[in-house]
Amino acid sequence: MKRDTSSAPSCWLLIAFVSALAGFGGAALYDRTGFADDAMRDYLLAHPEILPEAMEVLRSSEQQAQLDPMRTKLETPFPGAVLGNPDGTVTLVEFTDYACGYCRKSVDDVKAVIAENPDLRVVIHEMPILSPESAAAARMALAAAEQGKFAAFHDAMFAMGSPNEKTIAAAAREAGIDFDQASQDMANGQYDQRLQANIEMASSLGFQGTPSWVVGDQVLSGAQGKEKLAEAIAASQENS
């Protein structure tokens, strides 16, 4: 008997469309959904509102495929570049740039979720993409991390406003960084390799700007606000 597909749920068409975009086999898909290509096309033309949802499903699927194999690398900080509880079992990853206004606005949001979650560790990956001064500030941040003063510099640098030679030096002084040691450490080029690796890691996840976040299986782009970060952290804890 021929299957009646006239009232099949639109979710199957969504799956079919996403699967087709992802390159899954058409014959197997037809067996599961009962829809031929013409039926799928007709439905999509009649209901174009599902296309953004379908593309979001596809994007999330692609990001998840990238996320799983790089989880350990993603959640392993540059030594000392951690906020919150360094030994926490719940990890929030942030890609940030000191020249990013949205990153600056997110500082208090991150502090708030840390205050509410004593088991939260926040791994900061410096992603200086906005200016040469961004990279200079990021190098100083890594030098601060090696001196055990990352959090102090992180907060001071964002409080200073846009990074430049004067504000970077002022933030370093406020954080109590040994400037001579930091200058020596920055001169050998090791930090540049780490910053490039961070940018490549972010790019592989589809991030094109800062701030960008990973918590559990969720990949988030842009300033999220305290409530959305808290929800993502709670979801991660429930699924762990």
C-alpha positions as CSV (number, residue, x, y, z in Angstrom):
1,M,0.0,0.0,0.0
2,K,1.2,3.5,-0.8
3,R,2.0,5.6,2.2
4,D,-0.1,8.6,2.8
5,T,2.3,11.6,3.2
6,S,-0.2,14.4,3.0
7,S,-0.2,14.9,6.8
8,A,3.3,13.9,7.7
9,P,4.9,16.3,10.3
10,S,6.9,19.2,8.9
11,C,9.8,18.0,11.2
12,W,10.5,15.2,8.8
13,L,10.7,17.6,5.9
14,L,13.1,19.7,8.0
15,I,15.2,16.6,8.7
16,A,15.0,15.7,5.0
17,F,16.1,19.1,3.9
18,V,19.0,19.3,6.4
19,S,20.0,15.7,5.5
20,A,20.0,16.5,1.9
21,L,22.2,19.6,2.5
22,A,24.5,17.4,4.6
23,G,24.8,14.9,1.8
24,F,23.0,11.9,3.3
25,G,21.8,9.2,0.9
26,G,18.5,10.1,-0.7
27,A,17.2,6.5,-1.0
28,A,17.5,5.8,2.7
29,L,16.0,9.2,3.5
30,Y,13.0,8.5,1.2
31,D,12.4,5.2,3.0
32,R,12.3,7.0,6.4
33,T,10.2,10.0,5.4
34,G,8.1,8.8,2.5
35,F,8.8,12.1,0.7
36,A,10.1,12.3,-2.9
37,D,12.2,15.2,-4.0
38,D,9.2,16.9,-5.6
39,A,7.1,16.7,-2.4
40,M,10.0,18.2,-0.4
41,R,10.4,21.0,-2.9
42,D,6.7,21.8,-3.0
43,Y,6.5,21.8,0.8
44,L,9.5,24.1,1.2
45,L,8.1,26.5,-1.4
46,A,4.8,26.6,0.5
47,H,6.5,26.9,3.9
48,P,9.7,29.0,3.4
49,E,9.6,29.9,7.1
50,I,11.2,26.6,8.0
51,L,14.3,27.3,6.0
52,P,16.1,29.5,8.6
53,E,15.4,26.8,11.2
54,A,16.8,24.1,8.9
55,M,19.9,26.1,8.3
56,E,20.3,26.6,12.0
57,V,20.0,22.9,12.6
58,L,22.6,22.3,9.9
59,R,24.9,24.9,11.4
60,S,24.6,23.4,14.8
61,S,25.3,19.9,13.5
62,E,28.4,21.0,11.7
63,Q,29.7,22.9,14.8
64,Q,29.0,19.8,17.0
65,A,31.0,17.6,14.6
66,Q,33.9,20.0,14.9
67,L,33.5,20.4,18.7
68,D,33.7,16.8,19.8
69,P,37.2,15.9,18.5
70,M,38.7,19.2,19.8
71,R,37.0,19.2,23.3
72,T,40.2,18.5,25.2
73,K,42.2,21.2,23.4
74,L,39.4,23.6,23.7
75,E,39.0,23.2,27.4
76,T,42.7,23.2,28.2
77,P,43.8,26.8,29.0
78,F,47.1,28.5,28.5
79,P,48.7,27.9,32.0
80,G,47.1,30.3,34.4
81,A,44.6,31.9,31.9
82,V,41.6,30.8,33.9
83,L,38.9,32.7,35.8
84,G,36.7,31.2,38.6
85,N,37.6,27.9,40.1
86,P,40.7,26.4,38.3
87,D,39.7,23.0,39.5
88,G,36.0,23.3,38.7
89,T,34.2,20.5,36.9
90,V,32.0,22.8,34.8
91,T,33.8,24.7,32.0
92,L,32.8,27.8,30.2
93,V,35.2,28.7,27.3
94,E,35.4,32.3,26.1
95,F,37.2,33.7,23.0
96,T,37.9,37.3,23.7
97,D,39.6,40.5,22.4
98,Y,40.6,43.4,24.6
99,A,39.6,45.8,21.9
100,C,36.1,44.3,21.7
101,G,33.4,46.5,23.3
102,Y,31.0,43.5,23.6
103,C,33.7,41.5,25.4
104,R,34.1,44.5,27.8
105,K,30.4,44.5,28.5
106,S,30.5,40.7,29.1
107,V,33.1,41.0,32.0
108,D,30.5,41.6,34.6
109,D,28.3,38.8,33.2
110,V,31.1,36.4,33.6
111,K,31.8,37.6,37.1
112,A,28.1,37.1,38.0
113,V,28.0,33.5,36.7
114,I,31.2,32.7,38.5
115,A,29.7,34.1,41.8
116,E,26.7,31.8,41.3
117,N,28.7,28.7,40.4
118,P,31.6,27.9,42.7
119,D,32.4,24.9,40.6
120,L,32.7,26.9,37.4
121,R,36.1,27.3,35.6
122,V,36.2,29.9,32.8
123,V,38.9,29.2,30.2
124,I,39.9,32.3,28.4
125,H,41.4,32.0,24.9
126,E,42.8,35.3,23.7
127,M,41.6,36.0,20.2
128,P,43.2,39.3,19.1
129,I,41.6,40.0,15.7
130,L,40.5,43.6,15.9
131,S,43.8,45.5,15.9
132,P,47.6,45.3,16.5
133,E,47.0,46.7,19.9
134,S,44.7,43.7,20.6
135,A,47.6,41.4,20.0
136,A,49.9,43.4,22.3
137,A,47.3,43.3,25.1
138,A,46.8,39.6,24.5
139,R,50.6,38.9,24.8
140,M,50.7,40.8,28.1
141,A,47.7,38.8,29.3
142,L,49.6,35.5,28.6
143,A,52.7,36.9,30.4
144,A,50.4,37.8,33.3
145,A,49.1,34.3,33.3
146,E,52.6,32.9,33.7
147,Q,53.1,35.2,36.6
148,G,49.9,34.1,38.3
149,K,48.2,37.4,37.7
150,F,45.9,36.8,34.8
151,A,42.6,37.7,36.4
152,A,44.0,41.0,37.7
153,F,45.3,42.0,34.3
154,H,42.2,40.8,32.5
155,D,40.0,43.0,34.6
156,A,42.3,45.9,34.6
157,M,42.8,45.9,30.9
158,F,39.1,45.8,30.1
159,A,38.6,48.6,32.7
160,M,41.2,50.8,30.9
161,G,39.2,50.9,27.7
162,S,40.8,50.4,24.3
163,P,44.2,48.9,24.4
164,N,47.2,50.9,23.4
165,E,50.8,51.2,24.7
166,K,49.8,53.4,27.7
167,T,46.7,51.5,28.8
168,I,48.5,48.1,28.5
169,A,51.3,49.4,30.6
170,A,48.9,50.9,33.1
171,A,46.9,47.6,33.4
172,A,50.2,45.7,33.9
173,R,51.2,48.0,36.7
174,E,47.8,47.7,38.3
175,A,48.0,43.9,38.1
176,G,51.4,43.9,39.7
177,I,53.2,42.3,36.8
178,D,57.0,42.1,36.7
179,F,57.3,44.2,33.5
180,D,60.9,43.3,32.8
181,Q,60.1,39.6,33.0
182,A,57.0,40.0,30.9
183,S,58.9,41.9,28.2
184,Q,61.5,39.2,28.1
185,D,58.8,36.5,27.8
186,M,57.0,38.4,25.0
187,A,60.1,38.9,23.0
188,N,60.7,35.2,22.3
189,G,57.6,34.8,20.1
190,Q,56.1,31.9,22.0
191,Y,52.9,33.8,22.7
192,D,52.4,34.6,19.1
193,Q,52.2,30.9,18.3
194,R,49.5,30.5,21.0
195,L,47.5,33.4,19.8
196,Q,47.5,32.1,16.2
197,A,46.5,28.6,17.5
198,N,43.5,30.3,19.3
199,I,42.4,32.1,16.2
200,E,42.6,28.8,14.1
201,M,40.7,26.9,16.8
202,A,37.9,29.6,16.8
203,S,37.8,29.6,13.0
204,S,37.3,25.8,13.0
205,L,34.2,26.3,15.1
206,G,32.8,28.9,12.8
207,F,33.5,31.8,15.1
208,Q,34.0,35.1,13.2
209,G,34.1,37.5,16.1
210,T,34.3,38.0,19.8
211,P,33.1,37.2,22.3
212,S,32.4,33.6,21.4
213,W,31.6,30.9,23.9
214,V,31.5,27.1,24.3
215,V,29.8,25.4,27.3
216,G,29.0,21.8,27.2
217,D,27.5,21.1,23.8
218,Q,26.4,24.7,23.2
219,V,28.3,27.0,20.9
220,L,27.4,30.6,21.2
221,S,28.4,33.7,19.4
222,G,28.3,37.3,20.5
223,A,27.5,38.9,23.9
224,Q,25.0,36.7,25.6
225,G,24.2,38.5,28.8
226,K,24.2,37.0,32.3
227,E,20.9,35.1,32.1
228,K,21.7,33.3,28.8
229,L,25.2,32.3,30.1
230,A,23.6,31.0,33.3
231,E,21.0,29.0,31.3
232,A,23.8,27.5,29.2
233,I,25.8,26.6,32.2
234,A,22.8,25.0,33.9
235,A,22.1,23.0,30.8
236,S,25.7,21.8,30.7
237,Q,25.4,20.6,34.3
238,E,22.2,18.7,33.7
239,N,23.7,16.9,30.7
240,S,27.0,16.0,32.4
